[in-house]
């Protein structure tokens, strides 16, 4: 995968929103030694309309109705809030 494709994929991911897992490790000293606790938490990053706007304008510059598509996406995002 080219470097440019990696950037485009990252922007698409940010524009659409994504989930990720956060791992926290806690090491605790006890009388019998050390204890290791691992906590996993799922996090959610919501879609970013500004990133979507940027992608629509740069990937389809000849397309004139990207503003209309963006408005539709923003309306859809409002339903999620």
Buried (B, 14 or more C-beta within 10 A) or exposed (E): EEEEEEEBEEBBBBBBBEEEEEEEEEEEEEEEEEEEEEEEEEEEEEBBBEBBBBBBEEEEEEEEEBEEBBEEBEEEBEEEE
